[in-house]
Amino acid sequence: MLVNLLAFAGVKDALGTGQRSLDMKPGATIEDLIERLCESSPELMDLKVSLRAALDQEFVPLDTPLFAGCELALFTPVGGG
């Protein structure tokens, strides 16, 4: 199943791109996708504990299952002031 990934902040820097499509197995979770990304972009490993996710523009936990055609946004928390 095809998943559309949007990467922001430190995730974008680690991946070297802000957008990509990934073919994932049915039943895969956001955590599964992150593990796959870490294999090809080891610098993402340092960010894993602080990652946040939004699935089709709704904040969700990382154990949330993905589905075909979904839009997953991954980002690190940012501070403001």
Steps between C-alpha positions, in 0.01 A plus 500: 500500500628845415545753782574868438756634747549866585809575709551818701772658716771255609334210317527686171867573570571135588326366190629767265151555359166633614284260306510143374276202435564164662356160418415331831354158579132489599466525879819706538503765771664839518771340716568248220540784251736686735715187543522467122603864467768455768657218296565735209552818707684408824504864616125461558574252782597787732159662445285188547413562864365848432315443172139609465261382230187624330300265281277681252551818707402343837756443776531127571720265707788328323337157530216613271452279190555655159266457205529534123512858378537656843707812564742464789679805637802442723667777696692578813349731762591862449513777755385852458525812692 
